[in-house]
């Protein structure tokens, strides 16, 4: 059991409440901040924050730069270090205004948690991430079974990701009422759906492989006409599990949405594994679809419509985040231009 400093715990609780209630940070951001601050506190032997010294911050940075990750058995990633330092910088800056601390801590003390310029450049470097081609996705989809009710749900889930490019967090919280099969779209209502930055999105089904739309349409018909699901029931219900003869077995589907997207991610990964392909995550589909849209929607207006369809306010976000030019392609294009 880790040590605790009650005084530190009280002030940390106030800060985390400030992040959540005043700065309107989401739960995952608040959790990362708490973990980052705890790392620094542990490095000082849980000394009171009132005894903060800039030497503590300097030693903490040195410790992070030499620390080995227990997961990868390699030095901590620069992006991880940057996140930890940023959490503590924000905390110390806030402490400088708090009663009992402002006489001991200055706002400028927070600057000692800044990352060096070289490390910051490495941390912000955009790396090429793997994603499935349209052919790979179709291949994995064809290998998915349709024997049980859960099999049908999983295949419809895969199809839905290809039709919409939606984020897994939003998909895990969708209900039947958010689907409009007449107009062929899904309304991701921020009041009820876990959408990024709480921004409501209307997403029309993309005209990709018609097999995806057929699969998803069949699933909607099954939920409404055979499973007798209503508007407030989940679009992709979690499995209902009960003990039978001393073993847990799936006995149907729950009528509550997933608590998070973990199971959904594993479902998609398993689909690719079954086809002897790398275990891509649902988020990788977004890059797949952006690459497809780059050709399918050649005009500025059409590509802007696609960008908006996947939840981006700016086309720049779509291009820079999901459609980077690889080093090999960069060379091909430049050399081709030189020869012209």
SULTA-V888051 format. One record per residue. N is the residue number from 1. OMEGA is omega in radians with two decimals (999 if undefined). Layout:
n->N omega->OMEGA
n->N omega->OMEGA
This chain:
n->1 omega->-3.10
n->2 omega->3.10
n->3 omega->3.10
n->4 omega->3.00
n->5 omega->-3.02
n->6 omega->3.13
n->7 omega->3.10
n->8 omega->-3.12
n->9 omega->-3.12
n->10 omega->-3.09
n->11 omega->3.07
n->12 omega->3.12
n->13 omega->3.11
n->14 omega->-3.13
n->15 omega->-3.14
n->16 omega->3.06
n->17 omega->3.10
n->18 omega->3.12
n->19 omega->-3.08
n->20 omega->-3.01
n->21 omega->-3.09
n->22 omega->-3.12
n->23 omega->3.07
n->24 omega->3.10
n->25 omega->3.13
n->26 omega->-3.03
n->27 omega->-3.11
n->28 omega->3.12
n->29 omega->3.12
n->30 omega->3.13
n->31 omega->3.12
n->32 omega->3.11
n->33 omega->-3.14
n->34 omega->-3.13
n->35 omega->3.13
n->36 omega->3.14
n->37 omega->3.13
n->38 omega->3.10
n->39 omega->3.14
n->40 omega->-3.13
n->41 omega->3.14
n->42 omega->-3.12
n->43 omega->3.13
n->44 omega->-3.08
n->45 omega->3.14
n->46 omega->3.05
n->47 omega->3.13
n->48 omega->3.10
n->49 omega->3.11
n->50 omega->3.14
n->51 omega->-3.14
n->52 omega->3.06
n->53 omega->-3.12
n->54 omega->3.09
n->55 omega->3.11
n->56 omega->-3.14
n->57 omega->3.14
n->58 omega->3.13
n->59 omega->3.14
n->60 omega->3.10
n->61 omega->3.14
n->62 omega->-3.13
n->63 omega->3.12
n->64 omega->-3.11
n->65 omega->-3.14
n->66 omega->-3.07
n->67 omega->3.11
n->68 omega->3.14
n->69 omega->3.11
n->70 omega->-3.12
n->71 omega->-3.06
n->72 omega->-3.06
n->73 omega->3.10
n->74 omega->3.09
n->75 omega->3.12
n->76 omega->3.10
n->77 omega->3.14
n->78 omega->3.12
n->79 omega->3.10
n->80 omega->3.12
n->81 omega->3.13
n->82 omega->-3.13
n->83 omega->3.14
n->84 omega->3.14
n->85 omega->-3.14
n->86 omega->3.13
n->87 omega->-3.12
n->88 omega->3.09
n->89 omega->3.12
n->90 omega->-3.13
n->91 omega->-3.12
n->92 omega->3.11
n->93 omega->3.12
n->94 omega->-3.14
n->95 omega->-3.09
n->96 omega->3.13
n->97 omega->-3.04
n->98 omega->3.13
n->99 omega->-3.13
n->100 omega->-3.11
n->101 omega->-3.03
n->102 omega->3.07
n->103 omega->-3.09
n->104 omega->-3.07
n->105 omega->3.08
n->106 omega->3.12
n->107 omega->-3.11
n->108 omega->3.11
n->109 omega->-3.13
n->110 omega->-3.12
n->111 omega->3.13
n->112 omega->3.05
n->113 omega->3.07
n->114 omega->3.09
n->115 omega->3.10
n->116 omega->-3.02
n->117 omega->-3.13
n->118 omega->3.13
n->119 omega->3.13
n->120 omega->3.12
n->121 omega->3.12
n->122 omega->-3.10
n->123 omega->-3.08
n->124 omega->3.14
n->125 omega->3.12
n->126 omega->-3.13
n->127 omega->3.11
n->128 omega->-3.13
n->129 omega->-3.11
n->130 omega->3.10
n->131 omega->-3.12
n->132 omega->3.01
n->133 omega->3.10
n->134 omega->-3.14
n->135 omega->3.12
n->136 omega->3.13
n->137 omega->3.14
n->138 omega->3.13
n->139 omega->3.12
n->140 omega->3.14
n->141 omega->-3.10
n->142 omega->-3.13
n->143 omega->-3.10
n->144 omega->-3.13
n->145 omega->3.11
n->146 omega->-3.06
n->147 omega->-3.08
n->148 omega->3.09
n->149 omega->3.13
n->150 omega->3.07
n->151 omega->-3.12
n->152 omega->3.09
n->153 omega->-3.09
n->154 omega->3.14
n->155 omega->3.09
n->156 omega->3.10
n->157 omega->3.11
n->158 omega->-3.13
n->159 omega->-3.11
n->160 omega->3.10
n->161 omega->-3.14
n->162 omega->3.13
n->163 omega->-2.99
n->164 omega->-3.05
n->165 omega->-3.10
n->166 omega->3.09
n->167 omega->-3.05
n->168 omega->3.12
n->169 omega->3.12
n->170 omega->-3.11
n->171 omega->-3.12
n->172 omega->-3.09
n->173 omega->3.14
n->174 omega->3.06
n->175 omega->-3.08
n->176 omega->-3.09
n->177 omega->3.13
n->178 omega->-3.11
n->179 omega->3.09
n->180 omega->-3.09
n->181 omega->3.12
n->182 omega->3.13
n->183 omega->3.13
n->184 omega->-3.11
n->185 omega->3.07
n->186 omega->3.11
n->187 omega->3.14
n->188 omega->-3.07
n->189 omega->-3.08
n->190 omega->3.12
n->191 omega->-3.06
n->192 omega->-3.06
n->193 omega->-3.11
n->194 omega->3.14
n->195 omega->-3.12
n->196 omega->-3.14
n->197 omega->3.08
n->198 omega->-3.12
n->199 omega->3.13
n->200 omega->-3.07
n->201 omega->2.97
n->202 omega->-3.09
n->203 omega->3.08
n->204 omega->-3.13
n->205 omega->-3.13
n->206 omega->-3.12
n->207 omega->3.09
n->208 omega->-3.12
n->209 omega->-3.11
n->210 omega->3.12
n->211 omega->3.13
n->212 omega->-3.13
n->213 omega->3.12
n->214 omega->3.14
n->215 omega->-3.11
n->216 omega->3.11
n->217 omega->3.11
n->218 omega->3.14
n->219 omega->3.10
n->220 omega->3.13
n->221 omega->3.14
n->222 omega->-3.13
n->223 omega->-3.06
n->224 omega->-2.98
n->225 omega->-3.10
n->226 omega->3.12
n->227 omega->3.12
n->228 omega->3.06
n->229 omega->3.13
n->230 omega->-3.07
n->231 omega->-3.09
n->232 omega->3.11
n->233 omega->-3.07
n->234 omega->3.10
n->235 omega->3.10
n->236 omega->-3.02
n->237 omega->3.02
n->238 omega->3.11
n->239 omega->3.05
n->240 omega->-3.07
n->241 omega->3.12
n->242 omega->3.10
n->243 omega->3.11
n->244 omega->-3.13
n->245 omega->3.08
n->246 omega->3.14
n->247 omega->3.12
n->248 omega->-3.13
n->249 omega->3.09
n->250 omega->-3.09
n->251 omega->-3.13
n->252 omega->-3.11
n->253 omega->3.07
n->254 omega->3.11
n->255 omega->3.06
n->256 omega->3.14
n->257 omega->3.08
n->258 omega->3.07
n->259 omega->3.08
n->260 omega->-3.05
n->261 omega->-3.07
n->262 omega->-3.12
n->263 omega->3.14
n->264 omega->3.11
n->265 omega->-3.13
n->266 omega->3.12
n->267 omega->-3.13
n->268 omega->3.09
n->269 omega->-3.13
n->270 omega->3.13
n->271 omega->3.12
n->272 omega->3.11
n->273 omega->-3.12
n->274 omega->3.14
n->275 omega->3.14
n->276 omega->3.10
n->277 omega->3.10
n->278 omega->-3.09
n->279 omega->-3.14
n->280 omega->3.10
n->281 omega->3.11
n->282 omega->-3.11
n->283 omega->3.14
n->284 omega->3.11
n->285 omega->-3.12
n->286 omega->3.11
n->287 omega->3.07
n->288 omega->-3.08
n->289 omega->3.09
n->290 omega->3.09
n->291 omega->3.10
n->292 omega->-3.10
n->293 omega->3.14
n->294 omega->3.10
n->295 omega->-3.08
n->296 omega->-3.12
n->297 omega->-3.01
n->298 omega->-3.11
n->299 omega->-3.13
n->300 omega->-3.11
n->301 omega->-3.12
n->302 omega->-3.13
n->303 omega->3.06
n->304 omega->3.11
n->305 omega->3.11
n->306 omega->3.14
n->307 omega->3.11
n->308 omega->-3.11
n->309 omega->3.14
n->310 omega->2.99
n->311 omega->3.12
n->312 omega->3.10
n->313 omega->-3.09
n->314 omega->3.07
n->315 omega->-3.14
n->316 omega->3.11
n->317 omega->-3.13
n->318 omega->-3.07
n->319 omega->-3.06
n->320 omega->-3.07
n->321 omega->-3.01
n->322 omega->-3.09
n->323 omega->3.14
n->324 omega->3.08
n->325 omega->-3.13
n->326 omega->3.13
n->327 omega->3.14
n->328 omega->-3.14
n->329 omega->3.09
n->330 omega->3.14
n->331 omega->-3.13
n->332 omega->-3.11
n->333 omega->-3.13
n->334 omega->3.14
n->335 omega->3.12
n->336 omega->-3.14
n->337 omega->-3.14
n->338 omega->-3.10
n->339 omega->-3.06
n->340 omega->999
